Amino acid sequence: MSVSPLSSHPFSTHSPICGFPAPTDTVTARQPRGQERAITGNRQTSWAFADAFVAEDEALRWARDRARDAGLRSVSPGTGAALGMLAATVEAKAVAEIGTGTGVSGIHLLHGMRPDGVLTTVDPEPERQQFARTAFQAAGFAANRARFIPGRALDVLPRLADGGYDLVFCDGDRTECLDYLAESLRLLRPGGLVCFEGVFADGRTVDSGPQPVEVLRLRELLRAVRESQDLVPSLLPVGDGLLCAVKR
Ligand SMILES: C[S@@+](CC[C@H](N)C(=O)[O-])C[C@H]1O[C@@H](n2cnc3c(N)ncnc32)[C@H](O)[C@@H]1O
């Protein structure tokens, strides 16, 4: 019987710590190494763990429930945590969001932004924005922290200021994602971030079978972001895939 390399680690334990699962690999016959370990490891379990890593509060649960009632998909907890962390990293004072929904992503963004930061959020459905307004209030954000603009992104974004935003989050109509990229490049200051939610399209982006137009557009978006000389990209495997890029 071999002994796990983890058993000599100072943080090694046989009981759970702070919600981390107890190690199960202490009595396995042979430990996979390097690349073999990366391939055989249980990626699904690790991704599920990463997505549930940051707990959500009452206001977020309420906004999620309203989204579920409306048949809407909100960002996953892991994606929300990544958005909040990115907003904090760029010390975001001005964020533009395409696709308010019922406010789940908005709450995460506001948590990461500067205390005087303003979230400008666009959605053609005013009832959804009303739920988001209630959720932001329940989460403790003053009314002046969010500017709700009812309308379609491609009608509203041209009215927003060039270079006036630290972060643009795109979660609206996926068939318009290339237009959102062009608008984001105009809206962002140098060093600002653009993020696109759902670029895995539930696995269809990498599926070789015939795909709907939204998936074809997402593939074009991924290619455009990867090849752009103006962007420093990273595709984060949280939720349904969060494509992020910094504008040079
Ligand atoms: C997936 S939901 C957004 C969820 C939200 N970001 C969250 O995580 O809580 C997509 C939203 O985009 C909105 N939407 C659809 N087409 C749009 C467009 N052309 N411009 C802006 N928003 C749009 C929908 O009304 C819907 O509320």
The ligand as a MOL file (V3000), in Angstrom:
LIG
                    3D

  0  0  0     0  0            999 V3000
M  V30 BEGIN CTAB
M  V30 COUNTS 27 29 0 0 0
M  V30 BEGIN ATOM
M  V30 1 C -29.6170 35.2410 -19.2060 0
M  V30 2 S -30.5750 36.6160 -18.8330 0 CHG=1
M  V30 3 C -29.5110 37.6540 -17.9100 0
M  V30 4 C -29.2600 37.1720 -16.5400 0
M  V30 5 C -28.5040 38.1350 -15.6560 0
M  V30 6 N -27.2850 38.6110 -16.2840 0
M  V30 7 C -28.1790 37.4770 -14.3360 0
M  V30 8 O -27.2120 36.6980 -14.2570 0
M  V30 9 O -28.9150 37.7040 -13.3900 0 CHG=-1
M  V30 10 C -30.5990 37.4470 -20.3660 0
M  V30 11 C -31.3000 38.7700 -20.3180 0
M  V30 12 O -30.9840 39.4570 -21.5240 0
M  V30 13 C -32.1110 40.2050 -21.9030 0
M  V30 14 N -31.9740 40.5060 -23.3310 0
M  V30 15 C -32.4170 39.7940 -24.3900 0
M  V30 16 N -32.1230 40.4240 -25.5390 0
M  V30 17 C -31.4610 41.5550 -25.1860 0
M  V30 18 C -30.9090 42.6470 -25.9180 0
M  V30 19 N -30.9660 42.6840 -27.2560 0
M  V30 20 N -30.3170 43.6420 -25.2270 0
M  V30 21 C -30.2520 43.6250 -23.8780 0
M  V30 22 N -30.7530 42.6130 -23.1340 0
M  V30 23 C -31.3600 41.6030 -23.7840 0
M  V30 24 C -33.2880 39.3120 -21.5440 0
M  V30 25 O -34.4800 40.0630 -21.3850 0
M  V30 26 C -32.8130 38.6640 -20.2650 0
M  V30 27 O -33.2990 39.3500 -19.1340 0
M  V30 END ATOM
M  V30 BEGIN BOND
M  V30 1 1 1 2
M  V30 2 1 2 3
M  V30 3 1 2 10
M  V30 4 1 3 4
M  V30 5 1 4 5
M  V30 6 1 5 6
M  V30 7 1 5 7
M  V30 8 2 7 8
M  V30 9 1 7 9
M  V30 10 1 10 11
M  V30 11 1 11 12
M  V30 12 1 11 26
M  V30 13 1 12 13
M  V30 14 1 13 14
M  V30 15 1 13 24
M  V30 16 1 14 15
M  V30 17 1 14 23
M  V30 18 2 15 16
M  V30 19 1 16 17
M  V30 20 1 17 18
M  V30 21 2 17 23
M  V30 22 1 18 19
M  V30 23 2 18 20
M  V30 24 1 20 21
M  V30 25 2 21 22
M  V30 26 1 22 23
M  V30 27 1 24 25
M  V30 28 1 24 26
M  V30 29 1 26 27
M  V30 END BOND
M  V30 END CTAB
M  END
